[in-house]
Amino acid sequence: MFSTNSIQRTEESTVDDAGNEQHFLSTKIPIIRDNKLALIGFSSEVTEIYKMKEQFKRLANTDYLTNLYNRRYFMEQGEREFSRAKRHHNPFAIISIDIDHFKAINDNFGHPAGDHVLKVVSKSLQNSIRKEDILARIGGEEFTIILPETPFENAQILAERTRENIQTQFISYQNGVEIKVTVSLGVTLITPEDINFDAVLVRVDDALYNAKSNGRNQVCSL
């Protein structure tokens, strides 16, 4: 700092006695006067600004209805995990999930009921995955799970267990209404021929299409 005579600005964090994290923006100004070195420094607490920034970041990556990750975050993380899997030659699986006959649920019970079903299914999916897995609602009634470092067989087992768990549920709604829900799932694994993440997405979409075309409420793999 003194060698370049430059002002240094840094973000610093501390934890108070109650365990709360606090954030500061610190400025340090070097001074050389009469061949003597001195330093002037001051800090401003920016904890609330930091919290707001983190909240905006979370909102940008989160689906408003289910609080799962959204398609934007899913694509970012998918590209990252794809590159990492290619670089380290690790297995990398994806499961795509679609709620069967979701339009009929909206038509028969109303869109608020459809929203309720999406929330319940989202919670069920969250309870079935590991901490390192990435679950996102990528649109409408479709969800996708990224499974880093996961062999094909393990991904298939998870998909089938997920299908069975949802199939056994009756989702309770207003006035004693119970809604029966099933899901179709597609599973795929990264291959040496895949040149980008989009290639994996196309294949898992094809697997999901096969599951729906073959009668729904089943798992298909490609």
C-alpha positions as CSV (number, residue, x, y, z in Angstrom):
1,M,0.0,0.0,0.0
2,F,2.8,2.4,0.9
3,S,4.9,1.5,-2.1
4,T,2.1,2.5,-4.5
5,N,0.7,5.2,-2.2
6,S,-2.8,4.0,-3.1
7,I,-6.0,4.0,-1.2
8,Q,-7.3,0.6,-0.2
9,R,-11.0,-0.2,0.1
10,T,-12.1,-3.6,1.4
11,E,-15.2,-5.4,2.7
12,E,-14.7,-6.9,6.1
13,S,-16.9,-9.1,8.3
14,T,-17.1,-9.8,12.0
15,V,-19.3,-11.8,14.3
16,D,-20.7,-10.1,17.4
17,D,-21.2,-11.6,20.8
18,A,-24.7,-12.7,19.9
19,G,-23.4,-14.6,16.8
20,N,-24.7,-12.1,14.3
21,E,-22.6,-11.4,11.3
22,Q,-21.7,-7.7,10.7
23,H,-20.3,-6.2,7.5
24,F,-18.1,-3.1,7.1
25,L,-16.7,-1.2,4.2
26,S,-13.2,-0.1,5.2
27,T,-11.0,2.6,3.7
28,K,-7.3,2.9,4.4
29,I,-5.3,5.9,3.2
30,P,-1.5,5.8,3.4
31,I,0.3,9.0,4.3
32,I,4.0,9.8,4.0
33,R,5.0,13.0,5.7
34,D,8.5,14.1,6.7
35,N,9.7,10.6,5.7
36,K,7.3,9.1,8.2
37,L,4.7,6.5,7.4
38,A,1.2,6.9,8.7
39,L,-2.2,5.3,8.0
40,I,-5.6,6.8,8.2
41,G,-8.5,4.3,8.3
42,F,-12.2,4.4,8.8
43,S,-15.1,1.9,8.5
44,S,-18.8,2.2,7.7
45,E,-21.2,-0.5,8.8
46,V,-23.0,-1.8,5.7
47,T,-24.8,-4.8,7.3
48,E,-28.2,-3.8,6.2
49,I,-27.1,-3.0,2.6
50,Y,-25.3,-6.4,2.5
51,K,-28.5,-8.2,3.6
52,M,-30.5,-6.4,1.0
53,K,-28.0,-7.3,-1.7
54,E,-28.1,-11.0,-0.6
55,Q,-31.9,-10.9,-0.6
56,F,-32.1,-9.4,-4.1
57,K,-29.6,-12.1,-5.2
58,R,-31.8,-14.8,-3.7
59,L,-34.9,-13.4,-5.3
60,A,-33.3,-13.3,-8.7
61,N,-32.5,-17.1,-8.4
62,T,-35.7,-18.3,-6.8
63,D,-39.1,-19.3,-8.1
64,Y,-41.7,-17.0,-6.5
65,L,-44.3,-19.7,-5.8
66,T,-42.3,-22.7,-4.6
67,N,-39.1,-21.1,-3.3
68,L,-37.1,-23.5,-5.4
69,Y,-34.4,-22.4,-7.7
70,N,-35.6,-21.0,-11.0
71,R,-34.6,-21.8,-14.5
72,R,-32.0,-19.0,-14.6
73,Y,-30.1,-20.4,-11.6
74,F,-30.6,-24.0,-12.9
75,M,-28.9,-23.2,-16.2
76,E,-26.0,-21.4,-14.5
77,Q,-25.4,-24.3,-12.1
78,G,-25.9,-26.9,-14.8
79,E,-23.2,-25.3,-17.0
80,R,-20.9,-25.2,-14.0
81,E,-21.5,-28.8,-13.0
82,F,-21.3,-30.0,-16.6
83,S,-17.8,-28.4,-16.9
84,R,-16.7,-29.8,-13.6
85,A,-17.9,-33.3,-14.5
86,K,-16.1,-33.2,-17.8
87,R,-12.9,-31.8,-16.3
88,H,-12.7,-34.5,-13.5
89,H,-14.4,-37.3,-15.4
90,N,-17.1,-37.6,-12.8
91,P,-20.6,-39.0,-13.4
92,F,-23.3,-36.3,-13.6
93,A,-27.0,-37.2,-13.8
94,I,-30.2,-35.1,-14.4
95,I,-33.8,-36.0,-13.6
96,S,-36.6,-34.1,-15.3
97,I,-40.1,-34.3,-13.6
98,D,-43.5,-33.3,-14.9
99,I,-46.8,-33.4,-13.0
100,D,-49.2,-35.6,-14.9
101,H,-52.5,-34.0,-16.2
102,F,-51.7,-30.8,-14.4
103,K,-54.1,-28.8,-16.7
104,A,-56.9,-31.0,-15.5
105,I,-56.1,-30.2,-11.9
106,N,-56.4,-26.5,-12.7
107,D,-59.6,-27.0,-14.8
108,N,-61.3,-29.2,-12.2
109,F,-60.2,-27.5,-8.9
110,G,-59.1,-24.0,-10.0
111,H,-55.7,-22.4,-10.3
112,P,-55.2,-21.8,-6.5
113,A,-55.5,-25.6,-6.1
114,G,-52.9,-26.0,-8.9
115,D,-50.6,-23.7,-7.0
116,H,-51.1,-25.7,-3.8
117,V,-50.2,-28.9,-5.7
118,L,-47.0,-27.3,-7.0
119,K,-46.0,-26.3,-3.5
120,V,-46.7,-29.8,-2.0
121,V,-44.9,-31.6,-4.8
122,S,-42.0,-29.2,-4.5
123,K,-41.7,-30.0,-0.8
124,S,-41.8,-33.7,-1.5
125,L,-39.0,-33.3,-4.0
126,Q,-36.9,-31.3,-1.6
127,N,-37.2,-34.0,1.0
128,S,-36.0,-36.6,-1.4
129,I,-32.7,-35.1,-2.5
130,R,-29.2,-34.6,-1.0
131,K,-27.8,-31.3,0.2
132,E,-25.5,-31.1,-2.8
133,D,-28.2,-31.7,-5.4
134,I,-29.8,-28.8,-7.2
135,L,-33.6,-28.8,-7.5
136,A,-35.3,-26.2,-9.7
137,R,-38.8,-25.4,-11.1
138,I,-38.0,-24.6,-14.7
139,G,-41.5,-23.8,-15.8
140,G,-45.1,-24.6,-15.2
141,E,-45.4,-28.0,-13.7
142,E,-41.9,-29.1,-14.7
143,F,-39.0,-29.6,-12.3
144,T,-35.4,-30.7,-12.8
145,I,-32.8,-32.1,-10.4
146,I,-29.1,-31.9,-11.0
147,L,-27.2,-34.8,-9.4
148,P,-23.5,-34.1,-9.2
149,E,-21.2,-37.1,-8.9
150,T,-24.1,-39.5,-9.2
151,P,-23.9,-42.8,-11.1
152,F,-26.8,-43.7,-13.5
153,E,-28.1,-46.5,-11.4
154,N,-28.4,-44.2,-8.3
155,A,-30.2,-41.5,-10.3
156,Q,-32.7,-44.2,-11.6
157,I,-33.3,-45.4,-8.0
158,L,-34.0,-41.8,-6.8
159,A,-36.3,-41.2,-9.7
160,E,-38.4,-44.3,-9.0
161,R,-38.5,-43.6,-5.3
162,T,-39.6,-40.0,-6.0
163,R,-42.4,-41.3,-8.3
164,E,-43.6,-43.8,-5.7
165,N,-43.6,-41.2,-2.9
166,I,-45.7,-38.8,-4.9
167,Q,-48.1,-41.5,-6.1
168,T,-48.9,-42.6,-2.6
169,Q,-49.9,-39.0,-1.5
170,F,-53.4,-37.5,-1.5
171,I,-52.9,-33.8,-1.5
172,S,-55.5,-32.2,0.8
173,Y,-57.1,-29.0,-0.3
174,Q,-60.0,-26.8,0.9
175,N,-63.4,-28.2,2.0
176,G,-62.1,-31.7,2.3
177,V,-61.0,-32.0,-1.3
178,E,-58.2,-34.5,-1.9
179,I,-56.2,-34.4,-5.1
180,K,-54.4,-37.5,-6.5
181,V,-51.2,-36.6,-8.2
182,T,-48.7,-38.6,-10.2
183,V,-45.5,-37.6,-12.0
184,S,-43.5,-38.7,-15.1
185,L,-39.8,-38.6,-14.9
186,G,-36.9,-38.7,-17.4
187,V,-33.3,-39.6,-16.4
188,T,-30.0,-39.2,-18.2
189,L,-26.3,-39.2,-17.6
190,I,-23.5,-37.2,-19.1
191,T,-21.7,-39.1,-21.9
192,P,-18.3,-38.6,-23.5
193,E,-20.0,-37.4,-26.6
194,D,-21.8,-34.5,-24.9
195,I,-20.1,-31.3,-26.0
196,N,-22.2,-29.0,-23.9
197,F,-24.9,-28.9,-21.2
198,D,-27.6,-28.4,-23.8
199,A,-27.0,-31.8,-25.2
200,V,-27.7,-33.3,-21.8
201,L,-30.9,-31.3,-21.6
202,V,-32.2,-32.4,-25.0
203,R,-31.7,-36.1,-24.0
204,V,-33.4,-35.8,-20.6
205,D,-36.3,-34.0,-22.3
206,D,-36.6,-36.9,-24.7
207,A,-36.6,-39.3,-21.8
208,L,-39.4,-37.4,-20.1
209,Y,-41.3,-37.3,-23.4
210,N,-41.1,-41.1,-23.6
211,A,-42.4,-41.4,-20.0
212,K,-45.4,-39.3,-20.8
213,S,-46.0,-40.9,-24.2
214,N,-45.9,-44.4,-22.7
215,G,-48.7,-43.7,-20.3
216,R,-47.3,-41.4,-17.6
217,N,-46.6,-42.2,-14.0
218,Q,-43.3,-43.9,-14.9
219,V,-39.6,-43.4,-15.2
220,C,-37.8,-43.5,-18.6
221,S,-34.0,-43.3,-19.1
222,L,-31.8,-42.4,-22.0
